[in-house]
Structures are given as C-alpha cells and as structure tokens.
Amino acid sequence: MPGSPEEADARRGRKRRARTESEVQALREIRAVTQAYLRALEVPEQKGREEFERDFSEAAYVAVMRHRALLREPGERSRDRRDIDLEVARAAEAVIDTFQTYRAVLDVLRREGSQESKSRGIRPEEVRAAVETPRAAYIEALHEYIDTAQRSALAEGGQGRGIEPQPAELGQLRHLSTQTELEREHVEEPTQLWFAGKDVDTLLYRINRRTPVTGETLFTQPVDVLNHLEQVLAVSVSYETGRAHKRLWHIGNKIFDHRAGTLTGRVGWTRPTEVQAPVWDDERQEWADRVLAGDVTVVAPFAFDADRRYLGVMRHSSFSETTIAEVFREILNLGERRRPEPSTDWDVEPVGDAEEFYQWVASADRVVSVDLVFKRPNPDAEREFEQLFARQNELRARYIKESIAAQDNERGLSKQALRREPVTRSFIMAAMAAFGYIVGRGYRAGRKVTYDQRRRAARERIENVGPSWDGATEEVLGAVRRAEARRRQDG
C-alpha cells in the first residue's frame, strides 16, 4: 500500500542498500589503487621511480577522498555504524595530514634530484632517506583507513561483497613501512625465520641507569649492570602499545653470559585478531562465513653488551626506533619497581650517528637552531665526557639543555662552527653516545626540515642473515660489538 509504513521501510532499505553498494565499490577502488601504489614502490631504484610513486600515491589519496565524500552524504545509519563512521572520519584526517607531508617531501625529492642539487654535494641516498618517514606514515594512515572503512561497510550489510579483510593484502601494506610502527596482518609465528637469507639492519641503543627523578633512593644501585638486568627481568613483564591496533610486547629467551658480559634474547609483540573465513557446515551442507580467532605475532633477536651498555635489536618491518626504545624502557622500569629494593630509573636511548647529523646539516640550505640535551648517565659514564658530568654535578642538574639560535634566520648558524666549536662538539658527541639527544631545525628548498635524534637510531647492517635463531642472535651481537669498536675508535 503506497504511503504505508511497510512501503516507507522498503524505500529506506533500498536507499541504504544502494548507498552501501556505492561505498563498497569505492572501497574496492581504494584497495585496487593502493595495491598499484605498493607495486610501484617495489620497482627498483631507477629513473622515473619517483614519478611512479608520486602518481600512484596521489591516486590512493583521491580514492580515499571519494569514499569519504560518500560517507558524508545524508542518510539513516545504525547506531553502531555512526560510531564506526566517526573513526573513519578520524582515519581520513590522518590520510590527509600524512599525504600532504609526504607529497611535500616528494616535491623536494624531485628538486633535489636536479643537477643543481648534485652540484651542492647532496648525495642521492640522503635525499631518498628523507622520504622514508613520511612515506611510512602515509602507508600506515592508508592501512588504518582501509581497515576502519571495511568495518563500517560490514556493519551496514556489506558482508559477502568482496570487501572483507584480506590479511595478506594488508600485510603487504605494512611490510613496506620504514620508520613508523606498522604491523603485518598475516600471522608470523615466533619460530618463523622471517630474517633468513635477508640483509637486515640492527637498531642500536644504549641502556642508561639513573637516580630516580623523584629524588635520592634509599637503596643502593647494583654495581654490575648485568646482575641488575637479571634481577629486573627475573619476572615476566609485558607492555602494551598502540591505539587502534594494540600489541602486547614481551622480552624472552634470555641468556645471561656473565663471563662474556652479554645478554641475548628475543623481543616481540602479539595481538589477538579475527579473520573471516569460509567454514563448512555439515548439517546445512554449505559453506558459511565465520569469524575465526587467531594471533598476529612478530619476534626478533636482540643482544646487549655490558661493556658500553649497547643494545642491538634486529629490525623487523613492524618495529620503529621509538617503539623499541619505549618497550625496553617500560619493561625495565616495571621490573625495577617489583624489586625488593628499587633504586633506578632505566632509560633506553638511540645511539646517534654523527656523520648522519652532519650530512643533515650540509644538506640544509640553512640551520636556524640546534637544541643539545645532555642527561645524567649515572653511574655508567664515559671518561671523555667528564667535563660535562662535573658541570652537571656542580649544578645538581638532572639534565643540561643548550639551545643555539641563529642571529639571522636568513643566514643561519655557521655550519663549520657546529663541527669545530669545542663545547658544541662535546655536546654532540655525548648525544651520539646516547647520553642525550639533538634536535636541529632548518630550511631546505624553502621548507622547514628537522633532525630529531630521538627518532633516528644508528644502524648496523647484517648481510645474508643465517637461517636459525641462534645464528641470527650471534650476528646481532657481532653488529653491536662492531658499533662499539667504531665508537671507541671515533672517541
């Protein structure tokens, strides 16, 4: 009957189905162009690679904006759907923000590939490295958008229309990350040797022990750092990271070799996940989609040498420099608080690469400011920084921060003086030894550029990693010792 409640409900249902179908088509387009974008990133470095990356990254962005526009059209939505769409809106904002930054860096990348840039002594690898962080952030934002948009469509009845999560596809998305904390959707069991036969970086940190910020402790800090670590890690402690995709981190397989002064083990994360899969129903004699529970797990070897307090972690594509430091720091401090006599604030800080910093200085058109922070490394100090330690002790300071700002921002700081001036150089070298950090700000091609050591752990390359956990762990320990030897030589 025309105008009846039943007819009105039918009309609303038809509109909702049509809208859902449009959203599903738009989501399929996002996934298709994103796959094209990822394939473009797999093209070997060659002439024209930047144009491929630029064009396909923009195509993915445009597809997201089309889908976002559909979601903003008026229409009835369920309560659950409205809540999810708020998440989609936030994910879209992240895509917009990261794409704008990424595109700006790609523009600089194209200019820096010019003959003029080469004449200024900027190496191609320096230019390429600059795009890694914004690219990874953009890939992460795309992943979040696709994941959230899929849940939105499924909540509105899109199930069975070819938009259900595809773990391998999303895993490829995250595998291409470089600097940001991304995840691989396909399951990697702890025994899976993801590193075998590959060239893999070892991320380098320094483990520092300090007097608690709250004041002098009543208890004495153990002299031997390896004994101290063994006490702290005696009880299993986990730490959770992430927001939309939470991960639970653990440190395990610990081997303390007191004669060699080393600790080796494995660090990794796990999180429960749900995957839709066809399941056979014998009673109905049909295949039906069911949600199956599972775990996503990634594990990597690490090694610590008590000599210089260096920690090396084999870098999986889902590991970011900042997250690894956070995980070790928090687990160590949680373990410390469980000791009968807690005495220490633990910190895990990236070892710096002085040459990388000076390359950043050289590649900037001008450097307008440098912040140098020196932290108390009690009691694991190095003799070459005794003057800074003495100054800190005399001032009773927890840390010393020195800010250097250019007299004239148009001219910038003297790049030669940043290398040669004694006090500045001592701060820089202390920061590179992970007794603090450096933040530099400047301009390149008219755009602001920043160097933040806290997000840039030094790396030691391991080529053709062996096909066993023991072999990979030994190679990480070897990488740590090579880095320590180079530090002694430079110092």
C-alpha positions as CSV (number, residue, x, y, z in Angstrom):
1,M,0.0,0.0,0.0
2,P,1.5,3.3,-1.1
3,G,2.4,5.5,1.8
4,S,2.2,2.7,4.3
5,P,4.9,2.2,7.0
6,E,5.9,-1.0,5.2
7,E,6.5,0.8,1.9
8,A,8.4,3.6,3.7
9,D,10.6,0.9,5.3
10,A,11.2,-0.7,1.9
11,R,12.2,2.6,0.3
12,R,14.6,3.3,3.1
13,G,16.0,-0.2,2.7
14,R,16.6,0.3,-1.0
15,K,18.3,3.6,-0.4
16,R,20.5,2.1,2.3
17,R,21.5,-0.9,0.0
18,A,22.2,1.4,-2.9
19,R,24.4,3.6,-0.7
20,T,26.2,0.6,0.8
21,E,26.9,-0.7,-2.7
22,S,28.4,2.7,-3.7
23,E,30.6,2.6,-0.6
24,V,31.7,-1.0,-1.4
25,Q,32.6,0.0,-4.9
26,A,34.6,3.0,-3.6
27,L,36.4,0.8,-1.1
28,R,37.3,-1.7,-3.8
29,E,38.8,1.2,-5.7
30,I,40.9,2.3,-2.7
31,R,42.2,-1.3,-2.3
32,A,43.0,-1.6,-6.1
33,V,44.9,1.7,-6.4
34,T,46.7,1.1,-3.1
35,Q,47.9,-2.2,-4.5
36,A,49.1,-0.4,-7.6
37,Y,50.9,2.1,-5.3
38,L,52.6,-0.7,-3.4
39,R,53.7,-2.4,-6.6
40,A,55.2,1.0,-7.8
41,L,57.2,1.1,-4.6
42,E,58.6,-2.3,-5.4
43,V,60.1,-1.1,-8.7
44,P,63.9,-1.0,-8.4
45,E,65.5,2.4,-7.9
46,Q,65.8,3.8,-11.4
47,K,65.0,6.9,-13.4
48,G,61.2,7.6,-13.2
49,R,60.7,5.7,-10.0
50,E,59.8,9.0,-8.2
51,E,57.1,9.8,-10.8
52,F,55.5,6.4,-10.3
53,E,55.5,6.8,-6.6
54,R,54.1,10.3,-6.9
55,D,51.3,9.4,-9.3
56,F,50.1,6.2,-7.5
57,S,50.3,7.7,-4.0
58,E,48.0,10.5,-5.3
59,A,45.6,8.0,-6.9
60,A,45.2,6.3,-3.5
61,Y,44.6,9.6,-1.8
62,V,42.0,10.6,-4.4
63,A,40.2,7.2,-3.9
64,V,40.1,7.8,-0.2
65,M,38.6,11.2,-0.6
66,R,35.9,9.8,-2.9
67,H,34.9,7.2,-0.4
68,R,35.0,9.8,2.4
69,A,32.6,12.0,0.4
70,L,30.1,9.1,0.1
71,L,30.2,8.6,3.9
72,R,29.3,12.3,4.4
73,E,26.2,12.1,2.3
74,P,23.0,12.3,4.4
75,G,21.1,9.2,5.2
76,E,20.0,6.9,8.0
77,R,22.6,4.8,9.7
78,S,22.6,2.4,12.6
79,R,24.0,3.5,16.0
80,D,26.9,1.1,15.5
81,R,27.5,2.4,12.1
82,R,27.5,6.0,13.3
83,D,30.1,5.2,15.9
84,I,32.4,3.5,13.3
85,D,32.0,6.3,10.9
86,L,33.4,8.7,13.5
87,E,36.5,6.5,13.4
88,V,36.5,6.6,9.6
89,A,36.4,10.4,9.7
90,R,39.4,10.5,12.0
91,A,41.2,8.0,9.8
92,A,40.5,10.2,6.8
93,E,42.0,13.2,8.6
94,A,45.2,11.2,9.2
95,V,45.3,10.3,5.5
96,I,45.0,14.0,4.6
97,D,47.7,15.1,7.0
98,T,50.2,12.4,6.2
99,F,49.6,12.7,2.4
100,Q,50.3,16.5,2.5
101,T,53.6,16.0,4.3
102,Y,54.5,13.1,2.1
103,R,53.7,15.0,-1.1
104,A,55.8,18.0,0.1
105,V,58.8,15.7,0.7
106,L,58.3,14.1,-2.7
107,D,58.4,17.6,-4.3
108,V,61.7,18.3,-2.5
109,L,62.9,14.8,-3.6
110,R,62.3,15.7,-7.3
111,R,64.1,19.1,-6.9
112,E,67.0,17.5,-5.0
113,G,67.5,15.1,-7.9
114,S,68.4,18.0,-10.2
115,Q,71.9,18.8,-11.4
116,E,71.9,21.9,-9.1
117,S,71.4,19.7,-6.0
118,K,74.2,17.4,-7.1
119,S,76.5,20.4,-7.5
120,R,75.8,21.3,-3.9
121,G,77.1,17.9,-2.8
122,I,73.9,16.3,-1.7
123,R,74.0,12.6,-2.2
124,P,71.1,10.7,-3.7
125,E,70.9,8.3,-0.7
126,E,70.4,11.3,1.7
127,V,67.5,12.6,-0.4
128,R,65.9,9.1,-0.6
129,A,66.3,8.6,3.2
130,A,64.3,11.8,3.8
131,V,61.2,10.4,2.2
132,E,61.1,7.2,4.3
133,T,59.4,8.5,7.4
134,P,56.5,10.4,5.7
135,R,56.0,7.5,3.2
136,A,55.7,5.1,6.1
137,A,53.3,7.4,8.0
138,Y,51.1,7.7,4.8
139,I,51.1,3.9,4.3
140,E,50.1,3.5,8.0
141,A,47.3,6.0,7.5
142,L,46.0,4.2,4.4
143,H,46.0,0.9,6.3
144,E,44.0,2.4,9.1
145,Y,41.5,3.9,6.7
146,I,41.0,0.7,4.8
147,D,40.7,-1.3,8.0
148,T,38.2,1.1,9.5
149,A,36.2,1.6,6.3
150,Q,35.9,-2.2,5.9
151,R,34.3,-2.4,9.4
152,S,32.0,0.4,8.5
153,A,30.8,-1.3,5.3
154,L,30.4,-4.6,7.1
155,A,28.3,-3.0,9.8
156,E,25.9,-1.7,7.1
157,G,25.5,-5.0,5.4
158,G,28.5,-5.1,3.0
159,Q,29.4,-8.7,4.0
160,G,29.9,-11.1,1.1
161,R,30.5,-8.3,-1.4
162,G,34.2,-8.7,-1.7
163,I,35.3,-6.2,0.9
164,E,36.1,-8.5,3.8
165,P,39.6,-8.1,5.3
166,Q,42.3,-9.7,3.4
167,P,45.2,-10.4,5.8
168,A,47.9,-11.0,3.1
169,E,47.0,-7.8,1.3
170,L,47.1,-5.7,4.5
171,G,50.3,-7.4,5.5
172,Q,51.9,-6.2,2.2
173,L,50.8,-2.6,3.1
174,R,52.6,-2.7,6.4
175,H,55.7,-4.6,5.2
176,L,56.6,-1.5,3.2
177,S,57.0,0.7,6.2
178,T,60.4,2.1,7.2
179,Q,60.3,4.4,10.2
180,T,56.8,4.2,11.6
181,E,55.3,1.5,13.8
182,L,53.4,-0.7,11.4
183,E,52.0,-4.2,11.6
184,R,51.9,-7.2,9.3
185,E,48.4,-8.7,9.2
186,H,49.5,-12.2,8.2
187,V,50.4,-14.4,11.1
188,E,54.1,-14.8,11.8
189,E,54.7,-17.5,14.4
190,P,57.6,-16.9,16.9
191,T,59.5,-19.8,15.2
192,Q,59.1,-18.3,11.7
193,L,62.6,-17.2,10.5
194,W,61.5,-14.0,8.7
195,F,65.1,-12.8,8.5
196,A,66.7,-15.9,6.9
197,G,68.7,-15.1,3.9
198,K,68.0,-11.3,4.0
199,D,70.0,-8.2,4.6
200,V,68.7,-6.8,7.8
201,D,69.5,-3.7,10.0
202,T,70.3,-3.9,13.7
203,L,68.9,-0.9,15.6
204,L,71.4,0.4,18.2
205,Y,70.5,1.8,21.6
206,R,72.2,2.5,24.9
207,I,70.7,1.3,28.2
208,N,71.3,4.0,30.8
209,R,70.7,3.8,34.6
210,R,69.8,7.0,36.5
211,T,68.8,8.0,40.0
212,P,65.0,8.3,40.2
213,V,63.6,11.7,39.2
214,T,61.6,11.8,42.4
215,G,64.8,12.1,44.4
216,E,67.5,10.1,46.1
217,T,66.6,6.5,46.6
218,L,67.1,4.7,50.0
219,F,68.6,1.7,48.2
220,T,72.0,1.2,46.6
221,Q,72.1,0.6,42.9
222,P,73.8,-2.7,41.9
223,V,77.3,-2.0,40.6
224,D,77.2,-4.7,37.9
225,V,74.7,-3.8,35.2
226,L,74.3,-7.4,34.0
227,N,73.4,-8.6,37.5
228,H,71.0,-5.7,37.8
229,L,69.3,-6.6,34.5
230,E,69.0,-10.2,35.6
231,Q,67.1,-9.1,38.7
232,V,64.9,-6.7,36.8
233,L,64.0,-9.3,34.1
234,A,63.6,-12.2,36.5
235,V,59.8,-11.8,36.5
236,S,57.9,-11.8,33.2
237,V,56.5,-8.3,32.5
238,S,54.6,-7.3,29.4
239,Y,53.9,-3.9,27.9
240,E,51.1,-2.7,25.6
241,T,51.5,-0.3,22.8
242,G,49.2,1.1,20.1
243,R,45.7,2.5,20.0
244,A,43.5,1.1,17.2
245,H,45.7,-2.0,16.9
246,K,47.1,-2.8,20.4
247,R,50.1,-5.0,20.7
248,L,51.4,-6.8,23.8
249,W,55.2,-6.9,23.9
250,H,57.4,-9.4,25.7
251,I,61.1,-10.0,26.3
252,G,62.0,-13.6,26.5
253,N,64.5,-16.4,25.7
254,K,67.0,-14.5,27.9
255,I,70.6,-15.8,28.2
256,F,72.9,-14.0,30.6
257,D,76.6,-14.8,29.9
258,H,78.4,-13.1,32.9
259,R,81.8,-14.2,31.7
260,A,81.3,-12.6,28.3
261,G,79.3,-9.7,29.8
262,T,76.3,-10.1,27.5
263,L,72.6,-10.7,27.5
264,T,70.9,-12.1,24.4
265,G,67.2,-13.0,23.8
266,R,64.2,-12.2,21.8
267,V,61.7,-9.4,21.8
268,G,58.4,-9.4,20.1
269,W,54.7,-8.5,20.1
270,T,51.5,-10.4,19.8
271,R,47.9,-9.4,19.5
272,P,44.6,-11.3,19.0
273,T,42.9,-10.8,15.7
274,E,39.8,-12.0,14.0
275,V,39.7,-13.2,10.4
276,Q,36.6,-14.1,8.3
277,A,37.0,-17.4,6.6
278,P,34.6,-19.9,5.0
279,V,33.7,-22.8,7.3
280,W,31.9,-26.0,6.2
281,D,28.5,-26.6,7.9
282,D,27.9,-30.3,7.6
283,E,24.3,-30.1,8.9
284,R,23.3,-27.5,6.3
285,Q,25.8,-28.8,3.7
286,E,27.0,-25.3,2.8
287,W,30.0,-23.0,3.3
288,A,29.3,-20.2,5.6
289,D,31.5,-17.2,6.6
290,R,32.6,-17.3,10.2
291,V,34.8,-15.1,12.3
292,L,37.8,-17.1,13.5
293,A,40.1,-16.1,16.3
294,G,43.9,-16.0,15.9
295,D,47.1,-14.2,16.8
296,V,49.4,-12.0,14.9
297,T,53.0,-12.4,16.3
298,V,56.3,-10.9,15.4
299,V,59.6,-11.8,17.2
300,A,63.2,-10.6,16.6
301,P,66.6,-11.4,18.3
302,F,68.4,-8.8,20.5
303,A,71.8,-8.6,22.2
304,F,73.2,-6.4,25.0
305,D,76.9,-5.9,25.7
306,A,77.7,-4.6,29.2
307,D,81.0,-3.0,28.1
308,R,79.4,0.0,26.5
309,R,75.8,-0.7,27.5
310,Y,74.9,-1.1,23.8
311,L,71.7,-2.8,22.9
312,G,71.1,-4.1,19.4
313,V,67.7,-5.2,18.1
314,M,67.2,-6.9,14.7
315,R,64.8,-4.6,12.9
316,H,61.6,-6.2,11.7
317,S,59.5,-4.0,9.3
318,S,56.9,-3.6,12.1
319,F,59.5,-2.1,14.5
320,S,60.0,1.6,14.8
321,E,63.0,3.1,16.6
322,T,60.9,5.0,19.1
323,T,58.7,2.0,19.9
324,I,61.6,-0.4,20.6
325,A,63.1,2.1,23.0
326,E,59.8,2.6,24.7
327,V,59.2,-1.1,25.1
328,F,62.6,-1.9,26.7
329,R,62.4,1.2,28.8
330,E,58.9,0.5,30.2
331,I,59.5,-3.2,30.8
332,L,62.8,-2.5,32.6
333,N,61.2,0.1,34.8
334,L,58.2,-2.1,35.5
335,G,60.6,-4.9,36.6
336,E,62.6,-2.4,38.7
337,R,59.6,-1.4,40.7
338,R,59.0,-5.1,41.5
339,R,62.4,-5.5,43.0
340,P,62.5,-5.5,46.9
341,E,64.9,-2.6,46.8
342,P,64.1,-0.4,43.7
343,S,66.9,2.0,43.1
344,T,67.0,3.1,39.4
345,D,65.2,4.9,36.6
346,W,66.0,3.0,33.4
347,D,66.3,4.6,30.0
348,V,66.9,3.2,26.6
349,E,68.1,5.9,24.1
350,P,69.0,5.7,20.5
351,V,72.7,5.7,19.7
352,G,73.3,8.5,17.3
353,D,75.2,8.7,14.0
354,A,77.3,11.9,14.0
355,E,78.0,11.6,10.3
356,E,74.3,11.4,9.6
357,F,73.7,14.6,11.6
358,Y,76.5,16.5,9.8
359,Q,75.1,15.3,6.5
360,W,71.7,16.7,7.5
361,V,73.5,20.0,8.4
362,A,75.2,20.0,5.0
363,S,72.0,19.2,3.1
364,A,70.1,22.1,4.7
365,D,70.2,25.4,2.9
366,R,70.5,26.9,6.4
367,V,70.3,25.7,10.0
368,V,68.5,28.1,12.3
369,S,68.6,26.4,15.6
370,V,70.1,23.4,17.4
371,D,68.9,22.1,20.8
372,L,71.5,20.0,22.7
373,V,70.4,17.9,25.7
374,F,72.8,16.1,28.0
375,K,71.3,13.7,30.5
376,R,72.8,12.3,33.7
377,P,74.1,8.7,32.8
378,N,74.7,7.7,36.5
379,P,76.7,5.5,37.1
380,D,77.7,4.3,33.7
381,A,79.6,7.3,32.5
382,E,82.4,7.6,29.9
383,R,85.6,9.4,30.7
384,E,85.6,11.6,27.6
385,F,82.5,13.5,28.9
386,E,83.9,14.1,32.5
387,Q,83.7,17.9,32.0
388,L,80.0,17.7,31.3
389,F,79.5,15.4,34.2
390,A,81.3,17.7,36.5
391,R,79.3,20.7,35.4
392,Q,76.1,18.7,35.9
393,N,77.1,17.6,39.4
394,E,78.1,21.1,40.4
395,L,74.7,22.4,39.3
396,R,72.9,19.4,40.8
397,A,71.1,19.2,37.4
398,R,69.1,16.3,36.1
399,Y,70.0,17.4,32.6
400,I,71.6,20.3,30.8
401,K,69.9,21.8,27.7
402,E,71.8,24.2,25.5
403,S,69.9,26.0,22.7
404,I,71.7,27.6,19.9
405,A,69.8,30.0,17.7
406,A,70.9,31.9,14.7
407,Q,71.4,35.7,14.9
408,D,69.9,35.9,11.4
409,N,67.5,33.2,10.2
410,E,68.2,34.1,6.6
411,R,71.9,33.3,7.0
412,G,71.6,30.6,9.7
413,L,74.2,29.2,12.0
414,S,77.8,28.6,11.0
415,K,78.0,25.0,9.7
416,Q,81.7,24.9,10.2
417,A,81.4,26.0,13.8
418,L,78.9,23.3,14.6
419,R,81.7,20.9,13.7
420,R,84.6,22.7,15.4
421,E,83.4,24.7,18.4
422,P,84.6,22.6,21.4
423,V,81.6,22.9,23.8
424,T,79.1,22.3,21.0
425,R,81.1,19.3,19.7
426,S,81.3,17.8,23.2
427,F,77.5,18.0,23.5
428,I,77.1,16.5,20.0
429,M,79.4,13.6,20.7
430,A,77.7,12.9,24.1
431,A,74.3,12.9,22.4
432,M,75.6,10.4,19.8
433,A,76.8,8.2,22.6
434,A,73.2,8.2,23.8
435,F,73.8,10.4,26.8
436,G,71.2,12.9,25.5
437,Y,69.9,14.0,22.1
438,I,70.0,16.6,19.4
439,V,67.1,18.4,17.7
440,G,68.1,20.6,14.7
441,R,65.8,22.9,12.7
442,G,66.5,24.5,9.4
443,Y,65.3,25.0,5.8
444,R,65.7,23.2,2.6
445,A,64.3,24.5,-0.7
446,G,62.1,26.9,1.3
447,R,60.6,24.2,3.5
448,K,61.2,23.6,7.2
449,V,63.3,20.5,7.9
450,T,64.0,18.9,11.3
451,Y,66.6,16.5,12.6
452,D,65.4,14.7,15.8
453,Q,67.9,12.1,17.1
454,R,65.2,10.5,19.3
455,R,63.6,9.1,16.2
456,R,66.9,8.1,14.4
457,A,68.7,5.1,15.9
458,A,72.0,4.3,14.4
459,R,72.0,1.1,12.4
460,E,74.5,-1.7,11.7
461,R,73.8,-3.8,8.6
462,I,73.8,-7.6,8.7
463,E,74.1,-9.2,5.3
464,N,72.5,-12.6,4.4
465,V,71.3,-13.4,7.9
466,G,71.6,-17.1,8.8
467,P,68.5,-19.5,9.0
468,S,68.5,-20.1,12.7
469,W,67.6,-18.1,15.9
470,D,71.0,-18.8,17.5
471,G,72.9,-17.7,14.3
472,A,70.8,-14.6,13.9
473,T,71.3,-13.7,17.6
474,E,75.1,-14.1,17.3
475,E,75.1,-11.8,14.3
476,V,73.2,-9.2,16.2
477,L,75.8,-9.4,19.0
478,G,78.5,-9.1,16.4
479,A,76.8,-6.0,15.0
480,V,76.7,-4.5,18.5
481,R,80.4,-5.1,19.0
482,R,81.3,-3.6,15.6
483,A,79.4,-0.5,16.6
484,E,81.2,-0.4,20.0
485,A,84.6,-0.8,18.4
486,R,83.8,2.1,15.9
487,R,82.7,4.2,18.9
488,R,86.0,3.6,20.7
489,Q,87.9,4.5,17.6
490,D,86.0,7.7,17.0
491,G,86.2,8.6,20.6
